[in-house]
């Protein structure tokens, strides 16, 4: 039985290894996705004790939620699951529209409920901040939905510290999702202190830096998807990052684990991170991610990894 952990001050209990689903129905993010393979990823997760499933309107758009909804219905395990989704942005033609107004948020929650075929969502994030809506008003709208039983907890994503503090004026924010990994540790200085003080759970996205921290790339690799524009994958930076990742191999080998497992296990030693949500493009990757739970890092390992990626 997998020991579940509490997400910050929320009432949600999750497997420390969750599932990010931007490759489940995220046709706008990855070319040539197979929807049946996407559903198999979600099935595999659910049948192997992963109960924390993270999606967003942006994946598809909306298609990821629909496919996850189909699998939830088919497995009949809704009450065992913690489903997180992110509201907005919506597309008007090719233009992305970000709207945090209470009316928009409430309507979008209704839309997500339909796509997910459920009558409540465990965790709703505002995916991106807009420029106009006071953030405490936006979160206040979600607090009303929580009161109505339509959502169980409130999160925000991609907010600056200033926006987060405004959003959390009444103490309603329970989970924060932001970019954080060993190659991008800015959040440690900007967000972690406040998040720790308020007992908000930090869920990192891009935990494996689009596969770079999984130790599966080498010098000559080229990319034709969203990776081709990411700074970590450019020229000299790519070479230096690969060298750092290589320094993790002895630690991983000593633990009979993969580099990715060591990296994910390291995140779980950060006080503010309760769970990580690595993505998967194939069902076997879901099973592989779960091997992280067997990795025990010593204090020395933790310090050494910290030092490599200072």
C-alpha positions as a printed NumPy array, in Angstrom:
array([[  0.   ,   0.   ,   0.   ],
       [  1.43 ,   3.399,  -0.999],
       [  1.649,   5.921,   1.848],
       [ -0.334,   8.985,   0.845],
       [  0.705,  12.493,   1.844],
       [ -1.376,  15.571,   2.596],
       [ -1.112,  18.42 ,   0.081],
       [ -0.222,  21.369,   2.299],
       [ -3.194,  22.53 ,   4.373],
       [ -5.76 ,  21.096,   1.931],
       [ -7.847,  18.038,   2.78 ],
       [ -6.371,  16.165,  -0.18 ],
       [ -4.231,  13.056,   0.324],
       [ -2.184,  11.862,  -2.621],
       [  0.484,   9.467,  -3.76 ],
       [  3.738,  11.496,  -3.756],
       [  4.065,  10.453,  -7.414],
       [  1.221,  11.854,  -9.484],
       [  0.623,  12.001, -13.221],
       [  0.898,  15.046, -15.473],
       [ -1.294,  14.568, -18.548],
       [ -0.31 ,  17.139, -21.153],
       [  0.467,  14.19 , -23.468],
       [ -3.029,  12.748, -22.92 ],
       [ -5.079,  14.482, -25.613],
       [ -2.719,  17.474, -25.729],
       [ -2.788,  17.59 , -29.52 ],
       [ -1.89 ,  21.296, -29.509],
       [  1.311,  20.53 , -27.56 ],
       [  2.583,  17.312, -29.138],
       [  2.149,  16.187, -32.741],
       [  0.675,  12.733, -33.514],
       [ -0.685,  11.754, -30.099],
       [ -2.659,   8.522, -29.998],
       [ -5.757,   9.008, -27.837],
       [ -6.092,   5.332, -26.952],
       [ -2.476,   5.32 , -25.77 ],
       [ -3.326,   8.426, -23.729],
       [ -6.226,   6.665, -22.052],
       [ -3.991,   3.673, -21.338],
       [ -1.545,   5.996, -19.547],
       [ -4.341,   7.152, -17.223],
       [ -5.653,   3.601, -16.699],
       [ -2.168,   2.347, -15.84 ],
       [ -1.717,   5.133, -13.311],
       [ -5.058,   4.459, -11.608],
       [ -4.573,   0.677, -11.514],
       [ -1.11 ,   1.087,  -9.955],
       [ -1.989,   3.363,  -7.069],
       [ -1.441,   6.803,  -8.598],
       [ -4.433,   8.814,  -7.448],
       [ -3.245,  12.385,  -8.228],
       [ -4.006,  13.232, -11.861],
       [ -3.193,  16.69 , -13.183],
       [ -4.759,  18.107, -16.343],
       [ -5.836,  21.471, -17.796],
       [ -8.238,  23.024, -20.254],
       [ -5.123,  24.093, -22.188],
       [ -4.256,  20.47 , -23.074],
       [ -6.182,  19.737, -26.202],
       [ -7.758,  22.305, -25.569],
       [-10.2  ,  20.387, -23.363],
       [ -9.476,  17.025, -24.927],
       [ -7.269,  15.83 , -22.063],
       [-10.115,  16.415, -19.591],
       [-12.534,  14.522, -21.845],
       [-10.274,  11.467, -22.165],
       [ -9.58 ,  11.422, -18.42 ],
       [-13.336,  11.684, -17.799],
       [-13.911,   8.619, -19.996],
       [-11.307,   6.585, -18.093],
       [-12.669,   7.653, -14.691],
       [-16.133,   6.462, -15.743],
       [-14.768,   3.191, -17.052],
       [-12.669,   2.408, -13.946],
       [-15.405,   3.395, -11.48 ],
       [-12.741,   4.721,  -9.081],
       [-13.747,   8.386,  -8.935],
       [-13.883,   8.505,  -5.124],
       [-10.281,   7.197,  -4.878],
       [ -8.893,   9.916,  -7.13 ],
       [ -7.665,  13.465,  -6.677],
       [ -8.311,  15.199,  -9.995],
       [ -6.634,  18.56 , -10.515],
       [ -7.357,  20.785, -13.478],
       [ -6.386,  24.288, -14.487],
       [ -8.876,  26.874, -15.722],
       [ -8.234,  29.004, -18.76 ],
       [ -6.862,  30.349, -20.937],
       [ -9.337,  29.994, -23.794],
       [ -8.538,  30.44 , -27.457],
       [-10.167,  32.984, -29.711],
       [ -8.819,  31.935, -33.092],
       [ -5.081,  31.587, -32.468],
       [ -5.087,  34.155, -29.7  ],
       [ -4.936,  33.033, -26.091],
       [ -7.328,  34.909, -23.821],
       [ -6.58 ,  34.964, -20.092],
       [ -9.51 ,  35.896, -17.868],
       [ -9.649,  35.596, -14.077],
       [-13.039,  37.279, -13.671],
       [-15.387,  35.478, -11.252],
       [-17.978,  34.937, -14.036],
       [-15.417,  33.349, -16.339],
       [-13.935,  31.124, -13.628],
       [-17.34 ,  29.858, -12.513],
       [-18.4  ,  29.085, -16.087],
       [-15.136,  27.317, -16.832],
       [-15.458,  25.127, -13.744],
       [-18.904,  24.061, -15.038],
       [-17.33 ,  23.253, -18.426],
       [-14.556,  21.201, -16.794],
       [-17.08 ,  19.286, -14.672],
       [-18.878,  18.247, -17.898],
       [-15.704,  17.243, -19.724],
       [-14.463,  15.242, -16.721],
       [-17.927,  13.689, -16.241],
       [-17.863,  14.375, -12.518],
       [-19.878,  16.468, -10.09 ],
       [-16.866,  17.825,  -8.19 ],
       [-13.213,  18.599,  -8.925],
       [-10.684,  17.995,  -6.166],
       [ -8.305,  20.816,  -7.021],
       [ -8.874,  23.786,  -9.304],
       [ -6.02 ,  26.066, -10.286],
       [ -6.238,  29.424, -12.001],
       [ -3.762,  28.556, -14.755],
       [ -2.404,  32.046, -15.511],
       [ -2.966,  35.457, -13.939],
       [ -4.713,  38.124, -16.014],
       [ -3.787,  41.801, -15.807],
       [ -7.087,  43.194, -14.578],
       [ -8.867,  41.048, -11.998],
       [ -7.952,  41.549,  -8.322],
       [ -6.554,  38.156,  -7.388],
       [ -8.451,  37.906,  -4.092],
       [-11.714,  38.399,  -6.053],
       [-10.759,  35.596,  -8.445],
       [ -9.93 ,  33.229,  -5.583],
       [-13.081,  34.395,  -3.759],
       [-15.144,  33.037,  -6.67 ],
       [-13.434,  29.659,  -6.249],
       [-14.095,  29.81 ,  -2.496],
       [-17.814,  30.097,  -3.298],
       [-17.595,  27.033,  -5.544],
       [-15.827,  25.207,  -2.72 ],
       [-18.652,  26.18 ,  -0.388],
       [-21.099,  24.742,  -2.961],
       [-19.172,  21.431,  -3.059],
       [-18.166,  21.809,  -6.716],
       [-14.474,  21.961,  -5.868],
       [-12.546,  20.672,  -2.858],
       [ -9.468,  22.888,  -2.873],
       [ -8.038,  25.993,  -4.488],
       [ -4.779,  26.477,  -6.34 ],
       [ -3.042,  29.045,  -8.496],
       [ -0.36 ,  28.566, -11.102],
       [  2.261,  30.829, -12.684],
       [  1.522,  33.701, -10.261],
       [  4.291,  36.021,  -9.111],
       [  4.883,  36.281,  -5.355],
       [  2.973,  39.602,  -5.314],
       [  0.004,  38.045,  -7.141],
       [  0.087,  34.992,  -4.882],
       [ -0.011,  37.143,  -1.75 ],
       [ -2.986,  39.088,  -3.129],
       [ -4.735,  35.845,  -4.112],
       [ -4.105,  34.432,  -0.654],
       [ -5.311,  37.531,   1.242],
       [ -7.983,  35.436,   3.003],
       [ -5.851,  32.296,   3.323],
       [ -7.808,  30.367,   0.659],
       [ -4.896,  29.237,  -1.536],
       [ -3.874,  25.671,  -0.687],
       [ -1.688,  24.613,  -3.627],
       [  0.668,  26.497,  -5.932],
       [  1.875,  25.064,  -9.228],
       [  4.942,  26.606, -10.802],
       [  8.012,  25.829, -12.838],
       [ 10.76 ,  24.316, -10.728],
       [ 13.481,  21.809, -11.397],
       [ 17.193,  21.342, -10.786],
       [ 17.985,  23.533, -13.803],
       [ 15.59 ,  26.299, -12.763],
       [ 15.645,  26.852,  -9.001],
       [ 14.459,  30.46 ,  -8.922],
       [ 11.327,  29.522,  -6.955],
       [ 13.484,  28.573,  -3.96 ],
       [ 14.222,  32.253,  -3.388],
       [ 11.117,  33.923,  -4.76 ],
       [  8.233,  31.661,  -3.679],
       [  9.307,  28.954,  -1.241],
       [  9.632,  31.141,   1.876],
       [  6.057,  32.481,   1.624],
       [  4.645,  29.117,   0.57 ],
       [  6.327,  27.391,   3.504],
       [  5.086,  30.004,   5.977],
       [  1.481,  29.621,   4.763],
       [  1.596,  25.795,   4.509],
       [  0.775,  25.904,   0.8  ],
       [  1.889,  22.851,  -1.168],
       [  4.179,  23.553,  -4.143],
       [  3.643,  21.273,  -7.143],
       [  6.503,  21.673,  -9.634],
       [  5.855,  21.465, -13.343],
       [  8.59 ,  20.488, -15.814],
       [ 10.169,  18.486, -12.94 ],
       [ 12.363,  16.596, -15.423],
       [ 12.909,  19.665, -17.646],
       [ 11.134,  17.986, -20.587],
       [ 13.224,  14.829, -20.19 ],
       [ 16.618,  16.519, -19.917],
       [ 16.928,  15.593, -16.222],
       [ 15.893,  12.015, -16.912],
       [ 19.344,  11.314, -18.336],
       [ 18.028,  10.06 , -21.654],
       [ 19.563,  12.591, -24.073],
       [ 23.026,  12.955, -25.529],
       [ 24.97 ,  15.602, -27.442],
       [ 23.722,  14.922, -30.953],
       [ 19.996,  14.849, -30.131],
       [ 17.659,  17.276, -31.932],
       [ 13.998,  18.066, -31.217],
       [ 10.992,  19.046, -33.329],
       [  8.409,  19.737, -30.594],
       [  8.107,  22.289, -27.776],
       [ 11.633,  21.345, -26.596],
       [ 13.323,  22.975, -29.589],
       [ 12.671,  26.464, -28.154],
       [ 13.488,  25.792, -24.495],
       [ 16.635,  27.526, -23.155],
       [ 17.958,  24.354, -21.464],
       [ 18.166,  22.679, -24.892],
       [ 20.209,  25.386, -26.66 ],
       [ 23.855,  24.963, -27.723],
       [ 26.343,  25.405, -24.92 ],
       [ 23.662,  25.284, -22.186],
       [ 22.495,  21.877, -23.477],
       [ 26.064,  20.527, -23.303],
       [ 26.625,  21.86 , -19.763],
       [ 23.294,  20.474, -18.584],
       [ 24.121,  17.023, -19.951],
       [ 27.425,  17.12 , -18.048],
       [ 25.609,  17.917, -14.792],
       [ 23.103,  15.12 , -15.37 ],
       [ 25.996,  12.687, -15.941],
       [ 27.213,  13.444, -12.403],
       [ 23.945,  11.965, -11.074],
       [ 24.577,   8.578, -12.667],
       [ 26.85 ,   7.202,  -9.89 ],
       [ 24.219,   8.104,  -7.254],
       [ 21.489,   6.457,  -9.342],
       [ 23.596,   3.341, -10.019],
       [ 24.379,   2.946,  -6.322],
       [ 20.636,   2.889,  -5.625],
       [ 19.828,   0.621,  -8.553],
       [ 17.625,   3.408,  -9.884],
       [ 17.432,   5.686, -12.893],
       [ 18.597,   9.295, -12.966],
       [ 14.98 ,  10.467, -13.21 ],
       [ 14.071,   8.591, -10.004],
       [ 16.892,  10.271,  -8.104],
       [ 15.866,  13.707,  -9.375],
       [ 12.208,  13.209,  -8.447],
       [ 13.171,  11.797,  -5.048],
       [ 15.31 ,  14.901,  -4.419],
       [ 12.317,  17.186,  -5.   ],
       [ 10.371,  15.261,  -2.378],
       [ 13.06 ,  16.218,   0.174],
       [ 12.19 ,  19.927,  -0.293],
       [  9.922,  20.883,   2.603],
       [  7.286,  22.594,   0.444],
       [  6.885,  19.801,  -2.143],
       [  4.523,  16.98 ,  -1.164],
       [  3.977,  15.441,  -4.589],
       [  5.454,  15.589,  -8.085],
       [  3.549,  15.085, -11.333],
       [  5.908,  13.768, -14.016],
       [  4.27 ,  13.309, -17.396],
       [  4.283,  10.164, -19.506],
       [  3.898,   9.496, -23.211],
       [  3.588,   5.726, -22.76 ],
       [  2.023,   3.525, -20.099],
       [  5.368,   1.927, -19.171],
       [  6.736,   5.376, -18.268],
       [  4.017,   5.646, -15.617],
       [  5.273,   2.45 , -14.003],
       [  8.835,   3.669, -14.295],
       [  8.007,   6.949, -12.502],
       [  6.643,   4.941,  -9.57 ],
       [ 10.102,   3.449,  -8.963],
       [ 10.96 ,   6.839,  -7.411],
       [  9.133,   5.746,  -4.254],
       [ 11.812,   3.113,  -3.593],
       [ 14.68 ,   5.637,  -3.682],
       [ 16.008,   6.66 ,  -0.257],
       [ 18.424,   9.593,  -0.464],
       [ 20.915,  10.122,   2.362],
       [ 21.713,  13.608,   3.675],
       [ 24.992,  13.341,   1.788],
       [ 23.192,  12.488,  -1.494],
       [ 20.856,  15.451,  -0.997],
       [ 23.793,  17.825,  -0.44 ],
       [ 25.736,  16.452,  -3.395],
       [ 22.802,  16.888,  -5.804],
       [ 22.241,  20.391,  -4.433],
       [ 25.912,  21.196,  -5.109],
       [ 25.962,  19.813,  -8.682],
       [ 23.021,  22.047,  -9.632],
       [ 23.894,  25.116,  -7.506]])
